[in-house]
Amino acid sequence: MKRLNKYSFGVGDRFGHQGEAQLKAFVKAKEAGLDISPVWNKSNREHEIIGTEPTDVRKEADAAVKALGWSGNYFVDADHINMSNVERFIDPSDFFTIDVAGYIGKPAPEAEINAFVEGCSNYTGTLDIPGINEKFNITSDDIRKAAEQFLYAAKMAGEIYRSIEKVKGAGNFITEVSMDEVPSPQTPIELFFILKALSDEKVPVQTIAPKFSGRFNKGVNYVGDVDGFAVEFEQDVLVLRHAVKEFGLPEELKLSVHSGSDKFAIYPHIGRIIKEHDAGIHVKTAGTTWLEEVIGLAKADGEALEFVKGIYEKALQKQEELCAPYADVIDIKAENLPSAEEVKSWPAQKMVDSLTHDNSCPDYNPDMRQLMHVGYKLAAMQIERYFELLEKYSEIVNDCVFTNIYERHMKLLF
């Protein structure tokens, strides 16, 4: 059976040029005594915007592994798939992030809801989750509300899982269930009953991505009550541990923390909690690789810097169009965006400092960084020129990608 390591890290690479630079971070971590599974992930939306296929991600991952002689396990993730697009991912992928966010809140048949409530009747009264001091008083109405909100989504996860299993065979892929791209976070108790529903559907979920409190805006730091997040995260870790024993789910089941954000504010809490409870974690960094490519090109100066400035100018013009698909995960204050005319006069270092996530730098501009994060479509529209620049200045760009993953993410988290 395919299994992730206790720690796994998702690395998105929208344009497929940074596989080796990304993997070097995992090699460096392994040399430091930390064995992390690399997972290359790319969503259907990104494939459609850039004009790639899931097979391209497999080729990139395999080539990077061969080039660096990586001997550990690694995976290719069909990121945020659902029933409408899973088929194109089945052959090249061995990790499937089943996104059920669009099914949450849709009602399952009343008879199935009644059956679920009846099947959970032994959890009414005081529910004790080992390790959590708080005692949860559960009523039949609580279970019914959870079923009305999440049962249909769990059933759709089961349907999608079985469509993959039919082709690839049981045990030949990793299953993640994602419900993070929704407005409201799931409570630890809701998560408990979601896991019960997934168990009933016989989905061997190895990682689950709930919606956490606070905002995980694209490309920038966590926004919210950091201490409150820590309490919530720890309770979720303990819920998963209890659910594994209670429902017979895979022993390696672990939380997945999603979004293309830089989660720097909460990494120390996540690191502390998983160590205290000897728990695993899966983290996705996704689109920050594209931003590091942009920063690397800006650092290269000359024609590469001018290309980046051109992307920013077009992003300002097309801001509404670019931001629309990411409305729930960006928060751009337009008044903080410098004009295209102003940016034209900037030297390379000013552009680099504005886009690099370093809160100690006075020139860092998170609003500008978010806009560039969603602006990758503009590079895709002039892809030959973009690839030419990536290859010409690959040494600078690759170093930015490696440094971001290893120094800012892995070292801070682990």
C-alpha positions in Angstrom: 0.0 0.0 0.0 1.3 3.5 -0.9 2.0 5.6 2.2 3.2 9.1 2.8 6.0 9.7 5.2 4.9 11.2 8.6 5.8 14.6 7.1 4.9 15.5 3.5 5.1 18.8 1.6 3.2 19.8 -1.5 5.1 21.9 -4.0 3.1 23.4 -6.8 5.0 24.4 -10.0 2.6 26.1 -12.3 5.1 26.4 -15.2 7.0 23.1 -14.7 10.5 24.5 -14.5 11.4 24.2 -10.9 11.2 20.5 -10.1 14.9 20.1 -9.3 15.2 23.4 -7.4 12.2 22.2 -5.2 13.6 18.7 -4.7 16.9 20.2 -3.6 15.1 21.5 -0.5 14.0 17.9 0.4 17.5 16.6 -0.2 18.8 19.3 2.1 16.2 18.5 4.8 17.1 14.8 4.5 20.8 15.6 5.0 19.7 17.4 8.2 17.9 14.3 9.4 14.3 15.1 8.3 12.6 12.7 5.8 9.8 14.6 4.0 7.8 13.2 1.1 7.7 15.6 -1.8 4.3 15.9 -3.5 4.0 17.8 -6.8 0.5 19.3 -7.0 -1.3 21.2 -9.8 -5.0 21.8 -10.1 -7.3 21.4 -13.1 -7.8 25.2 -13.2 -4.0 25.8 -13.4 -3.7 23.2 -16.2 -6.4 24.9 -18.2 -5.0 28.4 -17.8 -1.4 27.4 -18.7 -2.3 24.7 -21.3 -0.6 21.8 -19.6 -1.7 18.2 -18.9 -1.4 16.2 -15.7 1.2 14.0 -17.5 3.5 17.0 -17.6 3.6 17.1 -13.8 4.5 13.4 -13.7 7.3 13.9 -16.3 8.7 16.9 -14.2 8.7 14.9 -11.0 10.2 11.8 -12.5 12.9 13.9 -14.2 13.8 15.8 -11.0 14.0 12.6 -9.0 16.3 11.0 -11.6 18.5 14.1 -11.9 19.1 14.3 -8.2 19.1 10.6 -7.5 16.3 10.9 -4.9 15.8 7.5 -3.3 12.8 8.4 -1.1 9.2 8.2 -2.0 7.5 11.0 -3.9 4.0 11.6 -5.3 2.1 13.5 -8.0 -1.1 15.0 -6.7 -4.3 15.5 -8.7 -5.0 18.7 -6.8 -8.6 19.7 -5.9 -10.3 17.3 -8.3 -14.0 16.4 -8.4 -16.2 14.1 -10.4 -16.2 16.4 -13.4 -12.4 16.4 -14.0 -10.9 13.4 -12.2 -10.6 11.2 -15.3 -7.8 13.2 -16.9 -5.7 12.8 -13.7 -6.1 9.1 -13.0 -3.2 7.7 -15.1 -0.3 10.0 -14.1 -1.3 10.7 -10.5 -0.8 8.6 -7.3 -2.1 11.2 -4.9 -5.7 12.5 -5.2 -7.0 15.6 -3.4 -10.7 15.0 -3.5 -12.3 18.4 -3.2 -15.8 18.2 -1.6 -16.2 21.9 -0.9 -18.8 22.3 -3.6 -20.9 19.5 -2.2 -21.0 20.8 1.4 -24.4 21.9 2.5 -26.2 20.0 -0.2 -28.7 17.6 1.4 -28.4 13.8 1.2 -31.6 11.9 1.0 -33.6 12.1 4.2 -33.5 8.3 4.7 -29.7 8.4 4.5 -29.5 11.2 7.0 -31.8 9.3 9.4 -29.7 6.2 9.0 -26.5 8.2 9.8 -28.1 9.8 12.9 -29.2 6.4 14.1 -25.8 4.9 13.4 -24.2 7.6 15.6 -26.6 7.4 18.4 -24.0 5.9 20.7 -22.1 9.2 20.6 -25.0 11.2 22.1 -24.4 12.5 25.6 -20.9 13.4 26.7 -18.3 12.7 24.1 -14.8 12.4 25.4 -11.9 12.9 23.0 -8.7 11.7 24.7 -6.3 14.6 25.2 -9.0 17.3 25.0 -10.0 18.7 28.4 -13.2 20.1 27.0 -16.2 17.7 27.3 -18.6 17.8 24.3 -22.3 17.3 24.9 -23.7 15.8 21.8 -27.4 15.6 20.9 -29.2 13.9 18.1 -29.9 17.3 16.6 -26.1 18.0 16.6 -25.5 14.8 14.6 -28.4 15.6 12.3 -27.0 19.1 11.6 -23.6 17.6 10.8 -25.2 15.1 8.5 -27.3 17.7 6.7 -24.1 19.8 6.1 -21.5 17.1 5.3 -23.1 13.7 4.6 -23.7 14.3 0.9 -20.1 15.6 0.6 -18.7 12.5 2.2 -20.8 10.3 -0.1 -19.5 12.2 -3.2 -16.0 11.6 -1.8 -16.8 7.9 -1.7 -18.1 8.0 -5.3 -15.0 9.8 -6.6 -12.7 7.5 -4.6 -14.3 4.4 -6.1 -14.0 5.8 -9.6 -10.2 6.2 -9.0 -9.9 2.8 -7.3 -11.6 1.1 -10.2 -8.8 2.1 -12.5 -5.7 2.2 -10.2 -6.6 -0.5 -7.7 -6.9 -0.3 -3.9 -3.8 0.8 -2.1 -2.0 2.2 -5.2 -2.6 5.9 -4.4 -2.9 8.3 -1.6 -6.4 9.8 -0.8 -6.8 13.2 0.6 -10.2 14.8 1.3 -10.3 18.6 1.1 -13.0 20.9 2.4 -10.9 24.0 3.1 -12.2 26.3 0.3 -15.5 27.1 2.1 -16.6 30.3 4.1 -16.9 28.7 7.5 -14.5 26.4 9.4 -15.5 23.0 10.6 -15.6 22.5 14.4 -13.6 19.6 15.8 -16.8 17.7 16.5 -18.0 18.3 12.9 -14.7 16.9 11.8 -15.3 13.8 14.0 -18.6 13.1 12.3 -17.2 13.9 8.8 -14.5 11.2 9.4 -17.3 8.8 10.5 -19.1 9.4 7.3 -15.9 8.9 5.2 -15.4 5.6 7.1 -18.9 4.5 6.3 -18.1 5.2 2.7 -14.9 3.1 3.0 -12.7 6.0 1.9 -9.2 5.2 3.2 -8.4 8.8 3.8 -4.7 9.4 4.7 -4.9 13.2 4.9 -7.8 15.6 5.4 -7.8 19.3 4.8 -10.4 21.1 6.9 -11.2 24.8 6.9 -9.4 26.4 9.8 -10.3 29.7 11.5 -8.6 32.8 10.2 -7.7 33.8 6.6 -5.1 32.0 4.5 -4.8 34.6 1.8 -2.7 33.7 -1.2 1.0 34.4 -1.0 0.9 36.2 2.4 0.9 35.4 6.0 -1.9 33.9 8.1 -4.4 36.5 9.3 -6.3 35.8 12.5 -6.0 34.8 16.1 -2.8 32.7 16.1 -3.4 31.3 19.7 -7.0 30.4 18.8 -5.7 28.6 15.7 -3.3 26.6 17.8 -6.1 25.4 20.1 -8.2 24.5 17.1 -5.4 22.7 15.3 -4.4 20.7 18.4 -8.0 19.6 18.9 -8.2 18.5 15.3 -5.0 16.5 15.7 -6.6 14.7 18.7 -9.9 14.2 16.9 -8.0 12.5 14.0 -6.2 10.2 16.5 -9.4 9.2 18.2 -11.2 8.7 14.8 -8.5 6.3 13.6 -9.2 4.0 16.5 -13.0 4.6 16.6 -13.7 4.2 12.9 -10.8 2.0 11.6 -9.3 4.7 9.4 -5.7 4.4 8.2 -3.2 4.8 11.1 -1.3 7.4 9.1 -4.2 9.8 8.8 -3.0 13.3 9.3 -4.1 16.9 8.9 -3.3 18.8 5.7 -2.8 22.6 5.8 -3.7 24.0 2.4 -3.6 27.3 0.5 -0.9 29.1 -1.4 -0.3 31.3 1.6 2.9 31.6 3.6 1.8 30.3 6.9 4.7 31.7 8.8 2.8 33.0 11.8 1.3 29.6 12.6 4.2 27.3 11.6 5.8 27.4 15.1 2.5 26.3 16.6 2.0 23.5 14.1 5.6 22.4 14.7 5.2 22.4 18.4 1.9 20.5 18.4 2.9 17.8 16.0 6.0 17.1 18.0 4.1 17.0 21.3 1.6 14.5 19.9 4.0 12.7 17.6 1.7 13.5 14.7 2.2 13.9 11.0 1.4 16.8 8.8 0.9 17.6 5.1 1.5 21.1 4.0 0.9 22.7 0.6 2.8 25.8 -0.5 1.4 25.8 -4.1 1.7 29.1 -5.9 4.6 30.6 -4.0 7.0 28.9 -6.5 5.6 31.1 -9.2 6.2 34.2 -7.0 9.8 33.1 -6.4 10.2 32.8 -10.2 9.0 36.4 -10.5 11.3 37.6 -7.7 14.3 35.8 -9.3 13.6 37.4 -12.6 13.4 40.8 -10.9 16.7 40.1 -9.2 18.3 39.3 -12.5 17.6 42.9 -13.6 17.6 44.1 -17.2 15.2 42.5 -19.6 14.0 40.1 -16.9 13.1 43.0 -14.6 11.3 44.7 -17.4 9.3 41.6 -18.0 8.2 41.5 -14.4 7.2 45.2 -14.5 5.1 44.4 -17.6 3.3 41.6 -15.8 2.6 44.0 -12.9 1.3 46.7 -15.2 -1.1 44.2 -16.9 -2.2 42.8 -13.5 -3.2 46.3 -12.5 -5.3 46.7 -15.6 -6.9 43.2 -15.2 -7.1 43.2 -11.5 -10.9 42.4 -11.3 -10.6 39.5 -13.8 -7.5 38.0 -12.1 -8.9 38.2 -8.6 -12.4 36.9 -9.3 -11.5 33.1 -9.0 -9.7 33.7 -5.8 -12.1 36.1 -4.1 -12.3 34.0 -0.9 -8.5 33.8 -0.5 -7.1 37.2 -1.3 -7.6 40.6 0.4 -6.0 43.3 -1.7 -6.2 46.9 -0.6 -6.1 48.8 -3.9 -4.8 52.0 -2.3 -1.6 50.2 -1.3 -0.8 49.2 -4.9 1.9 51.4 -6.5 1.0 52.7 -10.0 2.6 51.2 -13.1 4.3 54.5 -13.8 5.9 54.5 -10.3 7.1 50.9 -10.6 8.7 51.6 -14.0 11.4 53.7 -12.3 12.2 51.1 -9.6 15.6 49.5 -9.5 15.8 45.7 -9.3 16.2 45.6 -5.5 13.1 47.7 -4.8 11.0 45.3 -6.9 12.6 42.3 -5.2 12.0 43.8 -1.7 8.4 44.7 -2.5 7.5 41.1 -3.5 9.6 39.1 -1.1 7.7 38.0 2.0 9.9 39.6 4.7 7.9 41.5 7.3 11.1 43.1 8.6 11.7 44.9 5.3 10.1 48.3 5.0 9.5 47.9 1.2 7.6 44.6 1.5 4.1 45.1 0.0 1.7 42.2 0.7 -1.0 43.7 -1.5 1.4 43.8 -4.4 2.5 40.3 -3.7 -1.1 39.0 -3.7 -1.8 40.6 -7.0 1.3 39.1 -8.6 0.3 35.7 -7.1 -2.9 35.6 -9.1 -1.3 37.2 -12.1 0.4 34.0 -13.4 -2.2 33.9 -16.2 -0.4 36.9 -17.7 2.9 35.0 -17.9 1.0 32.1 -19.5 -0.2 34.4 -22.3 3.4 35.0 -23.3 4.8 31.7 -22.3 7.6 31.3 -24.8 9.1 34.5 -23.7 8.6 33.6 -20.0 10.3 30.2 -20.5 13.2 31.8 -22.4 13.8 34.1 -19.4 13.4 31.3 -16.8 16.1 29.3 -18.7 18.4 32.2 -19.3 18.4 33.3 -15.6 17.8 29.8 -14.2 20.6 30.0 -11.6 19.2 33.0 -9.9 15.6 31.8 -10.1 16.3 28.3 -8.9 18.1 29.7 -5.9 15.1 31.8 -5.0 12.8 28.7 -5.2 15.1 26.5 -3.1 15.7 29.2 -0.5 12.0 29.8 -0.1 11.0 26.2 0.5 13.9 25.2 2.7 14.8 28.4 4.6 11.3 30.0 5.0 9.0 27.0 5.1 10.8 23.8 6.2 13.2 25.2 8.7 10.5 27.4 10.4 7.9 24.5 10.5 10.2 21.6 11.5 
